[in-house]
């Protein structure tokens, strides 16, 4: 799963949590992880300092996580030739016009007028949509 999916349904920024753990911060001390497990998480502007000072360890095997909220659909945008077994294909991108909304977000590795090299990864974009149900997403 791409991390924006997790961020939307679990409200946990996985790359940020991984960096924190890599810096030596215990996972039980990361505010978003604590919130996901229903623990006091400090809150407020200075959440990290508050959490670091007041947090107590907990056993992940002994507590239940919060249920994920809603649904998120992830779509990969690729440049492939369906008539040639979906092999990557190059070409010029004439136009990309996408406006993010509160429940829909996207990013692309090319811009309008740019090009995709035939030997590059065929994926050049992602679109993520969130909703309270799969149909809404």
N, C-alpha and C positions, 0 to 999 in steps of 0.2 A: 504494500500500500504506500502511496506517496504521502509524505508527511503532512501536506495541507489537509488531507482527509482526516487524519488523526487529530490535527489541531481543531478542526471544526466539530467533530463529534465527541471528542474527549476533552477538548479545551486544554491540551497539553502540547507545548511546542517541543517536539522530540529532539530536533537538532540542538536547541538551547539546553535541554536537560542532558544530552550527551556531552556537550561542552562542559557543563557544570561538573558532571561526574569525572570527566577527563582532567579537570582542574583539582580534583580531590575532594569535592563537595559530596557528601553521602547522598544517595538518592532520596532517602527519607527526609532530607533537609531542603529539597527543591520545592518551592511553594506550590507550583502547579501539580506536582506529584502528590503532595500532601492534600491539596484540595480534592484531587481525583479519588483519593482514598478516604475522604470524609474527615480528615484531620484538620486541626486548627492550622491556618496557613499565614497568619500575620495580617494580610490585607493592607491596603493603603499604598501610598506613594513609595515608602521605604520598605517594601515587602521583604526584600532579601535580608536586610540588616535585622529586621524584627524577627523573621523566621529563624535566622542563624542563631540569634541570641536566646530565643525562647523555645525552639523546637526540641522535642524529645524523640528519641528513636522509637520506631514501632516495627513490629514483625509483619512483613507483607503477607505471610502465609496465614495470619490470624485475623486479618481485616478484609472486608469486601470492598472492591472498587465501586465507584459510582457507575451507573449504567450510562453508556454513551447516549448523547442527545441527538436526535434527528438522523438524517441520512446525508451522505455526500457522494456524488457521482464524479468520477475523474475520467476525463477523455484525453487521449493522446492524439496530437495532430501530427501526421506523418506525410512524407512525400514518397509514395510507393506506387508502383505500376501494377494494378490488379490483373492486367492482361499478360504480365510476365511473372506470375507467381508471387506478386507483392514484393518484388525486389526493390530496394531503394532506387530512387531515380532523382536526378538533379533537375534544375530549372530555375527560372526567375520567378520571384513572388511579385505579382503585379500589385496586389493591395492586401493589407491586413488592417481591418477596421474593427476594433473590439473595445468596448467600454465596460470596465468592471462595474459591478453593482454590489450592494452589501452582501448578497447571497451568491454571487457569481464572480469568479476571479480567474484570470488567465495570464500566462506569460509565454513569450515566443523568443526564440534565439535568432530570428531574422526580422527585418522590418520591410515595409513596403519598398519595392524597388531592389531589394536584396536578392541573393541567390542561394541555392542549396547545391552543394557539390555532390556529385553522384556517388562518391566514395565515403561521404560523411554519414553519420548516424541519420537514419531517415526521420527520426522524431525531431520536430522543430518547435513544438508547442504543447502546452497543457491547458485544459479548461477544467475548473472545479466548480461544482454547483451544490449548494446546501439547501435542504428543506426539512420540514418536520416529518415528511414521509418520503419514501423513494420516488413516488410519483411527483411530488412537489419539487424535489431536487432535479 
